[in-house]
Structures are given as structure tokens and as C-alpha cells.
Amino acid sequence: MTQQRQTALEAINIVKNFGSLNVLRGVSISLFRGEITAVVGDNGAGKSTFMKVLCGEHIPDQGQLCINGKEVRLRSTQDAQHYGIETVYQDLALAPDLSVAENVFLGRELKAPGWRGVLGMLDRKSMLDSTTDTLSELGVKLKTYRATAQSLSGGQRQGVAIARAIKWARHAILLDEPTAALGSRQRDMVYQAIRVAAGRNLAVLLISHDLPQVLEIADRIVVMRQGVAIANLTPSQVTVRDIVDVMLGAKESTI
């Protein structure tokens, strides 16, 4: 008996305009628990705008967002976090002078027990231990977990950002070009971390231009063109050439 897929996050007929510019024109995409959904398309296709709607950065002009089948209204990134949606941006949003653990717990710091917590002191050991466990699971190796974010390599910083998202997400993780400007070894580490996120029964949305890697890591590929989701592809059944043809309109869409 085939196990039924569980929808974590669903966008239904999302419309977003900026003045007279129609950026999203009725986008409907479902994200399923334990699956990696890659969204691909040319520059200007609406991918990043769509992700910003899902994470509460942009409020849609029309359409619905549902989490676990219930409609929600996201009016800020804090709303999205409240509902268990975490985002890894291209700029990573890490504080360069803070330690790895302090970045993972940024805004969610653990208070020390007893009177020390009353005085505002932090439980730094618990934060460090929890961060170490999460990064070890993701395969992110650091010389010291007390290092500041600015002392890390690009791949390590990306790993810390993903670790933070995994730590706090309950339903979905959204990633915008997480391997841009990384070397091959660093890309492999990041993709391993993304697999771990899906393995935790989270829905993963991956925006990427790296089509060969998308074919390897994604469970499903959604192609966007001119603000519309035009195709829903199974990686094992298509090639990079097929994806490019759909993106450019040279091949019929299959959504």
C-alpha cells in the first residue's frame, strides 16, 4: 500500500503585483513532508518573490497559504517562524561577530536556570551542546564551535544557517540559492545538510540554478516562467536539456 504524502505547506493561486508589474500570476505549489521540491526558472520567473511570499516577507495580493491544511495569513517573517517555517536567505543573515551557537540561537537564546536566568544570564553550555549535535548530524565540521561566523568558510557559514533553520523549523525550510559561489566540496556539504532536513520529515523548498545538482537531490522539480508554475517534473524522468526546454518554452509543460 502506497503511503499517502503529507502536505506541510500549500500555496494556492498566489498573485503578487508590484505596481503594474505582475510578478506572480496565480502560482499553486504544494510542499510535502520529507520531500525536496526544487523550483527552477530563468531570472525574472518569480522564484524569489514566491519564496518571499511563503516566508512572510511579501504579502500576496490574492491567493491562500495553508499549513497542514489550515489557511494562515503571513504578514511578516516572524509570522512564518511562529508557524514553523524557516528560511535560509542568500545573505544567510548571520551576525559576523557572534559565535556559531549564538547565531543558531539568535533571538531564541536559552536562559540559564535559577537566579542566573532571572538576571538575564544565558545557558551557553546547553546552547553550545545543542548546536554541536545539530552541526555534527549535518556533517558540518568546524575546528571549534566557539568560532565567530566571520571566521568560517562560505560552506561552513551556509551549514550554520541551515542548522539554525533545521533547529527551529516544524513544517518547512525554504532555501534561496544555497550553493551559489561555493566550491564542489562545500556544495556537497550543503546538499547533505538539505537531505538531513528532509529526513527529519520537513518539507524543503530549494531555489537553484544548478540544474545538474537539482536532478540529483530533488524529489520533484517545479518550473516557473513569467510568474506561473508551468511544469511539475520527476527528476528520474527528465534531463537538464528537458528542464531548459520547458523553461524556454521549447517543450510542452506538464503541470
Steps between C-alpha positions, in 0.01 A plus 500: 500500500644837396555740789301820460707817469444760769469860387693731731465829314271583209476812285176537304461747212752749639498839327755771573526831318744786541319795351411402143751213499336157540776294663293201615194411297309228683777271630388176665766273653478241779796405719493152650662374819824312445532627142736745333319715245727698270362811331688598186461759228670785322580828676176690537286186509373591848684237706642726770181702525304179550736393777465841665123453503541161670730646767280804572730760349244585229124497556316355198234708329288189443510133587530277805778350709422185697707318762391146577180571306404811699508847346743744659580866439869582503564873534862481611793261519426476873154366413658233281741400777209483744334248267817292470635626166871585492689671218865494393567815298782560255663742745452236779405766760780399736648742753873502412630579850288240680604138555349210309275403792394861556396522134302175513314626809481865387174644631421170675774492762473256789488659842719351771312311773417652835608843614748540214215488250307756701801729463495447123797263479502242221542123514793506259598137562158366399500724193847381403419131558179521296674685216785247496252211473310661214810593299649153552180344365523724195865408440619858554851480643653792690830527684310655789130561550590814695625664179336819377299490178743734323786251551322219312521398134205561270387139523528499879295819527236348276502190719445712811207679334342169403564360848313797648208440264487128580523571871185711501289385203192290570352484152717639220841641409543742208844543340591763242805402289684339797803388296564818300875582490597182689762244391406140424594364844307776674200441272501131593495591870206736448302243301565240770354744753193548278450122486513487879226764514274289280591195705357679804161496326518867409386634164791662316470765230823550306548783252803429283659562161722191541289270282733193505504506880124562512451179304702312761352640818138594424199271530300733278579794272260789442578724203390862512478736204372860500337469842326169438583143611486330162642151562531236770782262411636174643882516506547135400296557185666814363841639405653844540417561133135413566483747788660778294260433213201535733646816654541655154166378369654264245332199662141461613436556870370215715334655805 
